[in-house]
Amino acid sequence: MTTARRRRSKSDRKAGPVSDNTAMDYRADLWRMADALRGSMDAAEYKHVVLGLIFLKYISDAFEEAYARLEAERDQGADPEDPDEYRAQSIFWVPPEARWQHLKNQARQPSIGRLVDDAMAAVERDNPALRDVLPKEYGRDALDKQRLGQVVDLVSNIKVGGAAAQADDVLGQVYEYFLEQFALAEGRKGGEFYTPRSVVRLLVEMLEPYQGRVYDPCCGSGGMFVQSMDFIRAHATGNGNGGKARGDVSIYGQESNYTTWRLARMNLAIRGIEGQISHGDTFHNDRHPDLRADFVLANPFFNDSDWGGERLRDDKRWEYGVPPVGNANFAWVQHFLHHLAPRGVAGFVLANGSMSSNQSGEGEIRKSIIEAGLVDCIIALPGQLFRSTQIPACLWFLRKGRGAGETHPGETLFIDARKLGHMVDRTHRDLSAADIARIADAYHTWRGDDEYADVPGFCKSASMEEIRRHGHVLTPGRYVGAEPQPDDGEPFQEKMARLTIQWREQQAEARWLDAVIAENLERLGFG
């Protein structure tokens, strides 16, 4: 399959990404109610309790709506108890013991845990696509059955299936919101399976994966795939491109953590997204060895020192140099490149150290990748975007098949976005739709138009020779320069004299405060 990238017009790009559905404000209230029922249960454990029930409610709602239609068509030969009627509509068949009303009626009974387990097992039995995916640990003694019944009642209050709910992606938004909140509750460990929505959106807006093979070898809970499909659907309905986009996309993924792999499978299933999502260690058990993807989107674990690199020293993927055993960053980069189609493009998140590190041969690997003409764009992200780590992060975009016919052949676009974003609380930052549009617009203009111009302090198209002069370091701040400061009209000499007086006054005040503090300490007997 080949990728036909559609070049957006300038007016298209101004449309920017799709904003969140403001009708979903109740998500926060729903989370607070659900979290209040958690008691002493660990967030990592409670996550599967809640998300499993939400998933079961979704497929039951969709089933019941289809059941009602089929019931109304009995005189035309329809059979609401025929599983094939539902499979023909890509709706999961829900056997009687798994239907939500049955569970809701038993929510206050001590047997509710066993009944939920039986329901999950029955759904898996009758729907092979869900085999070994759903949680089945509700009947264990350690799970408070009274709290479980309360969660069942809580989930009963939202309609997450059916045509109307699916049109608004009610369950998808609730599910994603809960994933984010669990990542926050769990801290660093939970964040391993969740990439901030705005970061995923930025990657998707940059790559525009309208059609082709999309691959994420460390897919976590599947957010990259969900956002790719959301992007296609939004543009196919006329948001910015006149409805010309097609959704001819094949999805491939892999996740090493078994419970996270199950989350990814459920996350895609609730949106009706089909994909080949495999479980296993990507480095040591690549489940898609022959795949050549048109798009790679990924957020690998930063600076992973426990990736087993000592057992892969002669791996065929290390075309640009053997990655260090103590850091998987450039193992991931070369894995992405290995799986790219001849004209494929990869967009991924890495720790900032990847742009400049020279430890253990990383600098030589980076130099080889740069000299091969593969580095399309580098973006420095603002801090505090990731709830799971305080390590500064950046985005890399690597493209195969670059060369003649491009508007900036042999050059790399550097974007310094560290000043963008807004604080959503005291410790976390987010990128707005306008921020994402500004970054993506700069990239697409650089890629496709002659109108591109460097913006000091924000973006710069640098030649290979410039990058060589910087020792193959890719930190955008080295290239974009300083943002121009407005001229306030004050003559330079007068400004310096004024600032000098202010500095001396501040120094005098500091000395006075030191003396006051010393005097008070002596009076209190600490001198």
Salt bridges, closest charged atoms under 4 A:
ASP12 OD2 - ARG6 NH1 3.62
ASP20 OD1 - ARG197 NE 3.02
ASP20 OD1 - ARG201 NH2 3.36
ASP29 OD1 - ARG32 NH2 2.33
ASP35 OD1 - ARG38 NE 2.89
GLU45 OE2 - ARG140 NH2 2.22
ASP61 OD2 - LYS57 NZ 2.82
GLU65 OE2 - ARG69 NH1 3.77
GLU71 OE2 - ARG74 NE 2.82
GLU81 OE1 - ARG99 NH2 3.35
ASP84 OD1 - ARG87 NH1 3.40
GLU97 OE2 - ARG125 NH2 3.33
ASP118 OD2 - ARG114 NH1 3.45
GLU124 OE1 - LYS136 NZ 2.90
ASP126 OD1 - ARG125 NE 2.96
ASP144 OD2 - ARG147 NE 3.92
ASP153 OD2 - ARG108 NH2 2.66
ASP169 OD2 - ARG271 NE 3.37
GLU176 OE2 - ARG197 NH1 2.33
GLU176 OE1 - ARG271 NH2 3.96
GLU180 OE2 - ARG387 NE 3.55
GLU186 OE2 - LYS47 NZ 3.00
GLU192 OE2 - ARG188 NH1 3.90
GLU205 OE1 - ARG8 NH1 3.57
GLU205 OE2 - HIS235 NE2 3.98
GLU208 OE1 - ARG5 NH2 3.28
GLU208 OE2 - ARG8 NE 2.47
GLU208 OE1 - HIS444 ND1 3.84
ASP248 OD2 - ARG246 NH2 3.83
ASP286 OD2 - HIS339 NE2 2.66
ASP294 OD2 - ARG213 NE 3.16
GLU310 OE2 - ARG311 NH1 3.57
ASP315 OD1 - ARG317 NE 2.75
GLU371 OE1 - ARG468 NH2 2.90
GLU371 OE2 - HIS472 NE2 2.74
ASP376 OD2 - ARG399 NE 3.08
ASP376 OD1 - ARG402 NE 2.98
GLU406 OE1 - ARG402 NE 3.89
GLU406 OE2 - ARG447 NH1 3.52
GLU411 OE1 - HIS408 ND1 3.51
ASP416 OD2 - ARG418 NH2 2.63
ASP425 OD2 - ARG387 NH1 3.97
ASP425 OD1 - HIS428 ND1 3.34
ASP441 OD1 - ARG13 NE 2.75
ASP449 OD2 - ARG13 NH2 3.19
GLU451 OE1 - LYS10 NZ 3.35
ASP454 OD2 - LYS460 NZ 3.65
GLU465 OE1 - ARG468 NH1 3.57
GLU466 OE1 - LYS460 NZ 3.67
GLU483 OE1 - LYS419 NZ 3.48
ASP488 OD2 - LYS495 NZ 3.12
GLU490 OE1 - ARG498 NH2 2.80
GLU519 OE2 - ARG523 NH2 3.19
